[in-house]
């Protein structure tokens, strides 16, 4: 991948409204900060090649390079990316009961990984009122504070950067597809740093069709209700087409047609619905809200799942063919829409006049996806 500096990051991402606020550029240096979903450069920087640009999931992301590094084979554009197994899962009996989102598989896997020393810290995303925040936790008992979905862009990777500074060597990260892309870019040592060590020991990716702009959502909901009273949020699988707010005693349903205008433009250009660069990916299971879809992608992910099942932290079963077909169709449609949009905006495989690209994918793969 081609690496530039903060100047190009501002020009290509912040100024073009492509920033998703993932936190990859925050807490690396004093120059980038985030507040309520908004990332900004607060001081000028003259570094020609910087980690901020190298790690950003919206700058020169070469998907073939990432795929070869992580999986040892090229990016093929398949709907759900390279994987070993797709299963149904939920938290097992060994996990302390909590208000899990869906089946609680993410909480179960993180708890198990921490209790068994697979990670020495975990990067999780919480919520204060409506506003999401990132936190680095070191005790498995803390996982229960992060069990519900946020549906908003969050600076999760800022906590990862803090963990690296603090010297943690085995960090687990739970994040969205864009955050998994940033971690993948970090892992290939794009600045060719001597004695480089990848501090990510475990990547748990979340399914994500889109996230909401935190500021816009807060403004929208504040005009209708007291956002401090929101206990939990949910967007059930199709055909529900609603955002469900748990107000601690009553439920409010808002049509997604009113929510979709709050989706950042950059989400519509993301081709990844199932966190393809993770060790394991987790989403809601269509038709069975108390279970999760679980995609195992790497040897690390398989080892985690096998041990978690053996010790009663996770239960699994086969994925029905009809669910698999629906998931594949949804992931494929997201890819097609994203690549078509990126091509239209001149952000895919750009080369003329030295113009920089948002992402790079082999031409034959692009044609196959769009066929």
NUNU-102918 format. One record per atom (N, C-alpha, C): residue in one letter; z, x, y. Coordinates in pm, whole numbers. Each point is the difference from the previous one (the first is absolute). Example, Ala and Ser with C-alpha at 12.3 -4.5 7.8 and 13.67 -1.06 7.14 Angstrom:
residues 2
a,780,1319,-569
a,0,-89,119
a,0,90,120
s,-72,-35,105
s,6,82,119
s,73,-77,109
END
This chain:
residues 371
x,0,84,-119
x,0,-84,119
x,0,87,124
x,-59,-51,106
x,-3,71,127
x,125,-37,80
x,69,102,53
x,124,-23,72
x,-15,39,146
x,45,-88,89
x,-1,27,143
x,143,-6,52
x,15,-22,128
x,133,-1,61
x,37,-134,59
x,107,-1,78
x,51,-124,57
x,-98,-63,98
x,-78,82,68
x,-99,-52,95
x,-98,-92,-73
x,-51,47,-114
x,-95,-80,-77
x,70,-121,-64
x,126,17,-37
x,73,-113,-57
x,13,-112,103
x,32,36,122
x,11,-101,106
x,-136,-65,25
x,-104,82,8
x,-134,-53,28
x,-50,-91,-112
x,20,42,-124
x,-62,-68,-114
x,83,-114,-57
x,131,5,21
x,87,-99,-64
x,76,-85,102
x,79,64,85
x,80,-79,95
x,-88,-73,100
x,-96,70,58
x,-83,-63,102
x,-99,-102,-56
x,-27,8,-130
x,-94,-94,-63
x,73,-112,-73
x,130,-10,19
x,80,-106,-61
x,-8,4,-152
x,-5,122,-57
x,-3,16,-144
x,135,37,-58
x,97,29,85
x,133,39,-49
x,70,-119,-63
x,56,21,-119
x,75,-105,-69
x,150,23,15
x,40,111,63
x,142,25,20
x,72,39,-127
x,-65,75,-89
x,58,35,-131
x,111,102,10
x,6,73,112
x,106,98,20
x,-35,141,-45
x,-121,23,-52
x,-36,133,-52
x,2,108,107
x,-26,-37,125
x,-4,99,108
x,131,8,77
x,99,-81,-39
x,126,-8,73
x,106,88,-67
x,78,67,84
x,106,91,-46
x,-53,125,-68
x,-126,33,26
x,-53,131,-35
x,23,97,115
x,-7,-54,120
x,12,78,124
x,55,-94,107
x,24,50,121
x,55,-87,104
x,-102,-92,67
x,-128,11,-37
x,-105,-60,81
x,-30,-147,-30
x,17,-43,-125
x,-32,-138,-36
x,128,-78,-30
x,7,-120,55
x,114,-87,-21
x,-49,-140,-33
x,87,-80,-62
x,-35,-137,-34
x,108,-95,48
x,-42,-119,42
x,96,-101,46
x,-58,-138,-25
x,70,-80,-79
x,-42,-137,-31
x,-145,-7,-45
x,-36,91,-92
x,-134,-3,-57
x,-106,73,79
x,34,52,114
x,-97,69,86
x,26,150,-3
x,-103,78,-30
x,9,145,1
x,-70,54,124
x,62,97,63
x,-57,56,123
x,27,149,7
x,-90,72,67
x,20,142,28
x,66,10,136
x,120,59,6
x,76,0,125
x,-8,132,75
x,-48,107,-66
x,-21,128,67
x,-134,56,-46
x,-71,73,85
x,-126,62,-41
x,24,117,-95
x,-98,25,-88
x,9,109,-97
x,-137,66,-9
x,-3,131,-9
x,-127,72,-1
x,-33,61,-136
x,77,-32,-101
x,-26,54,-134
x,-137,-49,-48
x,-83,92,-49
x,-137,-35,-41
x,-5,-73,-134
x,93,34,-89
x,10,-67,-129
x,147,-34,-22
x,28,-129,-17
x,139,-41,-11
x,27,-89,-119
x,125,-2,-43
x,38,-87,-111
x,-20,-147,37
x,17,-33,127
x,-17,-139,42
x,-138,-51,-37
x,-102,81,25
x,-137,-38,-33
x,-25,10,-150
x,51,106,-61
x,-25,24,-142
x,59,-108,-89
x,114,-57,40
x,69,-98,-83
x,-41,-144,28
x,-59,-26,114
x,-32,-136,39
x,-99,-63,-99
x,29,-121,-49
x,-91,-65,-95
x,-127,-55,63
x,-13,14,132
x,-116,-54,71
x,-90,110,56
x,18,124,-45
x,-81,110,51
x,-60,81,-114
x,-131,-3,-13
x,-72,87,-93
x,57,-4,-142
x,44,-116,-44
x,52,-12,-136
x,-115,8,-99
x,-5,109,-76
x,-105,20,-99
x,52,-50,-134
x,-45,-117,-44
x,57,-64,-117
x,-34,73,-130
x,-115,67,-2
x,-32,80,-119
x,92,121,-11
x,26,65,112
x,91,114,0
x,140,-41,-45
x,47,-113,50
x,133,-48,-40
x,3,-35,-148
x,-103,-66,-48
x,-5,-42,-139
x,-5,120,-94
x,-78,100,34
x,-7,120,-84
x,134,70,-5
x,69,3,112
x,130,68,6
x,106,-76,-79
x,4,-132,12
x,106,-78,-63
x,-30,-37,-145
x,-127,-30,-30
x,-34,-52,-132
x,-95,90,-79
x,-54,102,65
x,-92,89,-70
x,-136,-60,-26
x,-35,-107,70
x,-131,-62,-15
x,-41,-64,132
x,-130,-17,23
x,-48,-48,130
x,43,-143,29
x,-1,-33,127
x,23,-138,43
x,-121,-83,-42
x,24,-108,-76
x,-113,-76,-53
x,-15,-138,64
x,92,-37,90
x,-13,-127,68
x,37,-121,-84
x,61,21,-116
x,42,-113,-83
x,103,-83,77
x,5,-130,-25
x,82,-89,84
x,145,44,18
x,65,45,-108
x,142,35,8
x,27,148,-17
x,-105,82,9
x,18,144,-7
x,32,48,-141
x,14,131,-14
x,32,59,-129
x,138,-46,-46
x,12,-37,-127
x,128,-42,-53
x,-1,11,-152
x,120,-4,-57
x,16,8,-144
x,28,-137,-61
x,88,-78,63
x,37,-130,-53
x,28,-97,114
x,-20,-129,-27
x,41,-105,91
x,85,-98,-78
x,124,-21,46
x,97,-79,-72
x,66,-103,91
x,85,-83,-60
x,90,-88,73
x,140,59,-14
x,78,-3,107
x,133,61,-5
x,100,-78,85
x,126,21,-32
x,108,-51,84
x,123,88,-24
x,97,-10,89
x,123,77,-14
x,71,-38,-129
x,58,102,-67
x,71,-23,-124
x,148,-29,21
x,70,-18,-110
x,141,-39,5
x,90,108,59
x,-45,125,-3
x,83,109,51
x,-1,8,153
x,-85,-78,63
x,-8,2,146
x,94,-105,57
x,81,40,95
x,96,-93,60
x,-76,-112,71
x,35,-126,-25
x,-73,-112,64
x,-3,12,151
x,-114,-32,58
x,-19,7,145
x,-108,-100,38
x,-12,-32,130
x,-105,-95,43
x,-138,66,-3
x,-49,28,-122
x,-126,71,-16
x,-118,-82,53
x,-100,72,50
x,-129,-62,29
x,-77,-1,-131
x,-44,-115,-46
x,-70,-14,-128
x,90,50,-113
x,-52,87,-86
x,76,41,-118
x,97,113,18
x,1,62,116
x,94,109,25
x,-37,130,-68
x,-127,16,-43
x,-41,121,-71
x,13,125,87
x,-31,-11,128
x,11,117,88
x,144,47,9
x,91,-93,26
x,142,36,10
x,50,60,-131
x,-44,-57,-112
x,42,51,-130
x,-47,144,-22
x,-125,27,33
x,-55,134,-20
x,65,103,92
x,23,-38,125
x,64,93,93
x,144,27,-44
x,71,-105,-38
x,138,17,-45
x,7,91,-121
x,-88,-24,-97
x,-2,83,-119
x,-31,146,35
x,-101,21,82
x,-40,137,37
x,114,75,68
x,77,-68,84
x,111,64,68
x,116,28,-96
x,32,-96,-85
x,111,18,-94
x,-28,110,-101
x,-127,23,-32
x,-35,96,-104
x,-54,131,54
x,13,21,130
x,-36,130,57
x,-148,28,14
x,-83,-102,-18
x,-143,22,21
x,-30,25,148
x,83,-59,86
x,-10,25,144
x,140,27,53
x,9,81,106
x,130,24,62
x,18,-78,129
x,-105,-70,41
x,6,-89,117
x,-117,-96,-9
x,13,-114,64
x,-109,-100,-1
x,-26,-49,141
x,-127,-12,33
x,-41,-54,130
x,-32,-147,-17
x,76,-85,68
x,-13,-144,-12
x,-16,-62,138
x,-44,-125,2
x,-22,-70,127
x,92,-120,7
x,80,-5,106
x,90,-112,22
x,-45,-83,120
x,85,-92,40
x,-34,-86,113
x,127,-33,77
x,-5,22,132
x,107,-41,90
x,-50,-120,79
x,55,-119,-30
x,-61,-119,57
x,-139,-13,-58
x,-100,6,85
x,-138,-5,-47
x,-63,139,-7
x,60,98,65
x,-63,130,18
x,23,91,-121
x,-108,47,-65
x,17,90,-115
x,38,141,45
x,73,69,-85
x,37,138,27
x,-1,79,-130
x,-10,132,10
x,-1,87,-117
x,135,68,-15
x,40,21,-126
x,128,66,-25
x,-11,88,-124
x,63,115,6
x,11,90,-114
x,135,-23,-65
x,2,-45,-125
x,127,-29,-67
x,21,98,-114
x,125,31,-28
x,33,97,-103
x,89,-57,-109
x,37,-127,11
x,84,-65,-100
x,-73,-121,-57
x,0,-13,-131
x,-72,-111,-63
x,57,-135,40
x,129,-5,36
x,62,-125,41
x,-59,-54,130
x,-66,86,75
x,-58,-41,129
x,-130,-77,-17
x,-62,9,-117
x,-132,-60,-21
x,3,-151,23
x,110,-64,-32
x,10,-145,12
x,-16,-49,143
x,16,87,97
x,-16,-40,141
x,-147,-12,39
x,-91,36,-88
x,-142,7,37
x,-87,-83,-93
x,54,-109,-53
x,-69,-70,-108
x,-107,-100,43
x,-8,-34,127
x,-95,-103,41
x,-121,59,72
x,-111,-73,-4
x,-123,45,65
x,6,-22,150
x,-78,82,73
x,0,-7,146
x,-133,-52,55
x,-111,29,-65
x,-133,-46,41
x,-40,51,138
x,63,106,46
x,-34,59,129
x,-22,150,-17
x,-84,57,86
x,-18,144,1
x,132,66,36
x,38,103,-76
x,128,66,21
x,-17,152,-4
x,78,73,79
x,-12,147,5
x,73,69,-115
x,-24,-46,-121
x,74,45,-117
x,-4,152,-17
x,-115,60,24
x,-14,144,-28
x,74,88,100
x,45,-57,109
x,84,80,91
x,128,41,-71
x,54,-87,-85
x,121,32,-76
x,-31,106,-106
x,-120,-4,-55
x,-38,106,-94
x,-5,135,70
x,-59,4,118
x,-5,125,75
x,139,52,33
x,91,-91,30
x,139,39,25
x,62,59,-128
x,-30,-62,-114
x,54,50,-125
x,-47,140,-34
x,-127,28,29
x,-53,134,-23
x,73,101,89
x,21,-36,126
x,74,87,92
x,141,28,-50
x,61,-100,-62
x,136,14,-49
x,9,78,-131
x,-115,33,-56
x,-1,85,-118
x,-3,-71,-133
x,-22,-130,-4
x,-9,-70,-128
x,-129,43,-71
x,13,27,-130
x,-112,52,-76
x,-69,-105,-87
x,70,-107,-31
x,-54,-104,-89
x,20,-136,65
x,-95,-37,84
x,12,-124,77
x,-88,-108,-62
x,58,-118,-18
x,-77,-116,-42
x,-36,-83,121
x,-121,-53,3
x,-46,-78,115
x,-56,-133,-48
x,46,-108,61
x,-58,-132,-22
x,-80,-34,125
x,-128,-28,-17
x,-82,-25,119
x,-127,-75,-31
x,-73,-28,105
x,-124,-76,-7
x,-119,92,-29
x,-120,-56,-23
x,-116,84,-30
x,-28,108,104
x,10,-33,128
x,-27,101,102
x,103,113,-7
x,125,-34,-30
x,104,102,-11
x,-20,86,-125
x,-48,-60,-108
x,-33,77,-120
x,-118,95,27
x,-95,-45,82
x,-112,87,38
x,50,120,78
x,90,-24,95
x,57,110,78
x,73,99,-89
x,79,-50,-95
x,72,89,-92
x,-97,80,-86
x,-110,-63,-40
x,-101,70,-79
x,-62,113,82
x,-23,-27,128
x,-58,104,85
x,99,114,22
x,128,-33,12
x,101,106,11
x,-1,88,-125
x,-16,-64,-117
x,15,70,-127
x,-108,104,-26
x,-116,-12,65
x,-108,97,-24
x,10,121,91
x,110,8,77
x,24,114,89
x,-122,26,91
x,-34,-97,83
x,-122,8,79
x,-3,115,101
x,114,52,39
x,5,113,93
x,13,134,-72
x,-6,-5,-133
x,5,121,-83
x,122,87,33
x,115,-67,7
x,125,68,30
x,45,86,-118
x,42,123,27
x,50,87,-107
x,130,-54,-56
x,20,20,-130
x,121,-44,-69
x,22,-151,16
x,-110,-74,4
x,9,-145,16
x,68,-64,-120
x,87,-97,27
x,63,-78,-105
x,-7,-147,37
x,-51,-80,-93
x,-7,-144,21
x,138,-59,-29
x,63,-58,102
x,136,-52,-16
x,4,-142,-55
x,-116,-58,-26
x,-4,-135,-56
x,9,8,-152
x,107,-58,-55
x,19,-1,-145
x,-46,-130,-63
x,-8,-106,82
x,-37,-131,-53
x,-58,-86,111
x,-115,-61,-28
x,-65,-89,96
x,-12,-138,-64
x,69,-97,60
x,-10,-139,-45
x,-75,-77,108
x,-121,-42,-33
x,-85,-67,98
x,12,-152,-9
x,-11,-64,113
x,6,-146,8
x,-140,-56,18
x,-27,-114,-61
x,-125,-69,28
x,2,-46,145
x,-114,6,65
x,-7,-42,140
x,-142,-39,36
x,-19,-124,36
x,-130,-44,51
x,-10,30,148
x,111,-20,71
x,12,37,141
x,146,-6,38
x,33,69,109
x,133,-8,59
x,-14,-67,137
x,111,-44,55
x,-4,-66,130
x,47,94,109
x,-56,-19,118
x,43,76,117
x,142,-46,37
x,96,92,-5
x,140,-36,21
x,23,-66,134
x,-55,56,106
x,24,-55,134
x,-61,-138,15
x,-120,-16,-51
x,-67,-130,12
x,71,-106,-83
x,45,38,-120
x,71,-97,-82
x,133,-39,64
x,72,97,54
x,127,-30,65
x,-20,-95,117
x,-104,25,79
x,-27,-87,114
x,-39,-140,-45
x,-83,-6,-105
x,-45,-130,-51
x,118,-81,-52
x,83,61,-83
x,111,-74,-60
x,111,-30,100
x,22,90,96
x,107,-21,98
x,-24,-123,86
x,-125,-38,15
x,-32,-118,79
x,27,-129,-78
x,32,15,-129
x,17,-117,-86
x,138,-9,-65
x,68,114,-15
x,128,-2,-70
x,82,123,37
x,124,2,-44
x,89,113,22
x,-26,103,-109
x,-70,109,32
x,-42,96,-103
x,119,75,-60
x,115,-1,68
x,117,67,-57
x,53,-74,-123
x,-44,-125,-17
x,47,-79,-114
x,-86,13,-124
x,-107,82,5
x,-88,16,-116
x,68,86,-105
x,24,-58,-118
x,64,72,-109
x,-102,67,-93
x,-113,-65,-19
x,-103,54,-89
x,-135,-61,36
x,-106,69,-42
x,-137,-45,26
x,-78,6,-130
x,-99,-88,-13
x,-84,3,-120
x,-137,-56,33
x,-101,60,-59
x,-135,-54,4
x,-41,-19,-145
x,14,-121,-53
x,-32,-24,-141
x,-148,26,-28
x,-34,33,-125
x,-140,22,-37
x,-84,-126,26
x,-132,15,12
x,-87,-117,14
x,23,-97,-115
x,-17,-131,27
x,-62,-60,119
x,101,-44,106
x,120,53,5
x,105,-51,89
x,-41,3,148
x,-53,115,48
x,-46,13,138
x,108,-29,103
x,123,50,-26
x,109,-20,96
x,87,126,8
x,65,17,114
x,109,95,16
x,129,-80,-8
x,90,39,-91
x,124,-72,-21
x,115,81,59
x,78,-62,89
x,115,65,60
x,127,-66,-51
x,88,82,-56
x,131,-48,-45
x,97,19,116
x,48,-110,55
x,88,4,115
x,147,-12,-39
x,31,21,-128
x,138,-7,-44
x,54,-141,1
x,-65,-87,-71
x,43,-139,-3
x,-117,-95,10
x,-106,46,63
x,-122,-79,6
x,-120,92,-9
x,-112,-58,-37
x,-124,76,-16
x,-104,-49,99
x,-69,93,62
x,-107,-33,92
x,-131,56,-55
x,-103,-83,-1
x,-131,41,-49
x,-99,1,116
x,-72,110,11
x,-99,16,107
x,-136,26,-65
x,-103,-75,35
x,-132,22,-58
x,-51,142,28
x,-61,61,-101
x,-54,135,20
x,-112,2,103
x,-63,-113,23
x,-104,-6,102
x,56,33,138
x,130,-23,21
x,64,35,127
x,49,144,1
x,16,58,-120
x,54,135,-13
x,-109,107,-2
x,-115,-32,-58
x,-104,101,-18
x,-47,65,132
x,-2,-73,113
x,-39,69,126
x,96,113,39
x,117,8,-64
x,97,104,31
x,-19,124,-87
x,-100,-1,-89
x,-28,114,-86
x,-72,108,81
x,49,125,-1
x,-68,107,74
x,-142,20,-52
x,-88,32,90
x,-140,24,-36
x,-13,107,-109
x,84,100,5
x,-12,112,-94
x,22,-44,-145
x,79,-106,-23
x,22,-47,-136
x,-129,-53,-62
x,-85,-55,82
x,-125,-57,-49
x,-100,108,-41
x,30,126,35
x,-86,112,-34
x,56,84,-114
x,109,-45,-58
x,64,71,-111
x,-54,-52,-133
x,-54,88,-86
x,-61,-45,-126
x,96,-13,-117
x,126,28,22
x,96,11,-110
x,101,-114,3
x,-3,-87,-100
x,95,-110,-7
x,120,33,-89
x,-19,92,-98
x,100,20,-104
x,66,137,1
x,-3,70,113
x,64,131,12
x,-49,96,-108
x,-127,35,9
x,-67,77,-104
x,48,144,-15
x,72,52,101
x,43,140,-6
x,146,14,-44
x,59,-109,-48
x,140,1,-43
x,11,43,-146
x,123,26,-44
x,27,22,-142
x,6,-133,-73
x,64,-97,61
x,-1,-138,-48
x,-19,-91,120
x,-70,-109,-20
x,-23,-97,106
x,58,-134,-42
x,58,-72,96
x,69,-124,-32
x,-41,-111,98
x,-23,-118,-54
x,-33,-115,83
x,57,-127,-59
x,-18,-111,70
x,43,-130,-50
x,-97,-46,-108
x,51,-66,-102
x,-84,-51,-107
x,-40,-144,31
x,-128,-24,7
x,-51,-133,29
x,47,-101,-105
x,58,-110,46
x,42,-106,-91
x,138,17,-60
x,58,120,11
x,134,25,-54
x,81,77,105
x,58,-68,96
x,65,65,114
x,123,83,-35
x,52,-11,-122
x,116,79,-39
x,-39,127,-75
x,-128,31,-1
x,-48,121,-66
x,-88,79,98
x,-23,128,-34
x,-88,86,77
x,-118,45,-85
x,-110,27,66
x,-108,76,-61
x,35,148,13
x,-18,76,-106
x,35,142,-1
x,-120,81,-49
x,-49,90,85
x,-112,88,-36
x,54,141,-17
x,-17,55,-119
x,41,138,-27
x,-122,90,17
x,13,102,85
x,-116,82,35
x,10,145,-48
x,118,56,-3
x,15,143,-28
x,100,22,-114
x,6,125,-46
x,98,35,-102
x,141,-19,54
x,20,32,126
x,132,-22,61
x,36,-147,-4
x,-97,-86,34
x,25,-143,-3
x,28,-51,-140
x,-75,49,-98
x,22,-43,-138
x,137,43,-50
x,40,121,32
x,131,51,-41
x,112,-83,62
x,-16,-33,127
x,99,-83,69
x,15,-136,-68
x,-112,-67,-25
x,4,-133,-60
x,57,4,-141
x,-45,96,-81
x,48,10,-138
x,152,16,-4
x,52,87,82
x,144,26,-2
x,79,-117,58
x,-56,-63,106
x,69,-115,59
x,7,-116,-98
x,-105,-20,-78
x,0,-106,-102
x,99,34,-110
x,-2,125,-46
x,87,41,-110
x,148,-16,35
x,33,16,128
x,141,-7,41
x,37,-136,61
x,-90,-97,-9
x,34,-136,41
x,-11,-28,149
x,-62,89,74
x,-17,-23,143
x,-125,-82,31
x,-91,-9,-94
x,-127,-70,22
x,-42,-67,-129
x,-58,-120,14
x,-63,-66,-113
x,-148,-16,30
x,-84,13,-102
x,-145,-6,19
x,-63,-86,-108
x,-119,-51,30
x,-83,-67,-101
x,-145,9,44
x,-89,-43,-87
x,-143,13,27
x,-44,-92,115
x,-102,44,70
x,-58,-79,109
x,-105,-96,-55
x,11,-131,27
x,-102,-95,-44
x,-136,33,63
x,-106,-22,-77
x,-134,34,46
x,-38,-74,128
x,43,-124,13
x,-37,-78,118
x,63,61,127
x,124,46,-10
x,64,65,114
x,-71,130,36
x,-38,74,-102
x,-70,127,23
x,-134,-23,68
x,-70,-104,-41
x,-129,-31,62
x,17,-37,148
x,100,-80,29
x,24,-39,139
x,39,120,86
x,84,88,-53
x,42,119,73
x,-119,92,27
x,-82,19,-100
x,-117,86,14
x,-97,-55,105
x,-19,-132,-1
x,-90,-62,97
x,52,15,142
x,131,-20,19
x,59,13,133
x,-10,143,51
x,29,97,-87
x,-6,141,41
x,-144,41,30
x,-94,-50,-80
x,-142,31,23
x,-48,-58,133
x,39,-121,30
x,-42,-63,126
x,56,74,120
x,124,49,-10
x,56,77,111
x,-80,128,22
x,-37,67,-106
x,-80,122,12
x,-132,-28,69
x,-67,-105,-46
x,-131,-32,57
x,10,-32,149
x,97,-82,37
x,16,-36,141
x,32,123,85
x,88,85,-52
x,42,117,77
x,-115,99,21
x,-74,28,-106
x,-109,97,13
x,-113,-54,86
x,-28,-129,-13
x,-103,-60,86
x,42,9,146
x,127,-27,28
x,48,9,138
x,0,141,51
x,40,96,-83
x,3,140,41
x,-140,52,29
x,-95,-40,-83
x,-139,42,24
x,-53,-59,130
x,31,-125,23
x,-47,-67,121
x,56,67,126
x,124,49,-9
x,63,62,116
x,-23,150,7
x,-78,54,-93
x,-30,143,3
x,118,88,-35
x,86,-47,-93
x,121,74,-35
x,-4,56,-142
x,-107,-29,-74
x,-11,43,-138
x,-106,108,-14
x,38,116,-53
x,-93,111,-27
x,-78,42,124
x,60,-13,116
x,-68,35,124
x,-28,150,5
x,-119,37,42
x,-37,142,5
x,-83,36,122
x,-77,-95,51
x,-92,32,108
x,74,41,127
x,-54,99,68
x,55,51,126
x,146,42,-11
x,38,45,-120
x,137,48,-19
x,105,-109,6
x,-41,-126,-8
x,95,-110,9
x,92,-3,-122
x,127,-20,26
x,99,1,-107
x,7,-137,-69
x,41,1,-127
x,6,-123,-79
x,144,-41,-24
x,19,-129,-26
x,131,-48,-43
x,21,33,-148
x,-104,-21,-81
x,8,35,-141
x,-137,40,-51
x,3,77,-110
x,-123,49,-62
x,-1,-36,-147
x,-109,-62,-43
x,-19,-43,-139
x,-143,35,-39
x,-19,48,-123
x,-134,34,-46
x,-95,-117,19
x,-120,29,47
x,-97,-104,33
x,-27,-94,-118
x,-14,57,-122
x,-27,-82,-116
x,114,-96,-30
x,123,43,26
x,115,-86,-22
x,2,-114,102
x,-30,32,125
x,-7,-103,103
x,-104,-106,-38
x,-116,46,-43
x,-105,-95,-38
x,43,-87,-117
x,71,58,-94
x,46,-77,-115
x,103,-105,42
x,90,37,89
x,101,-95,47
x,-63,-117,75
x,-99,30,81
x,-62,-101,85
x,-110,-79,-70
x,-35,41,-121
x,-110,-68,-70
x,34,-146,-31
END
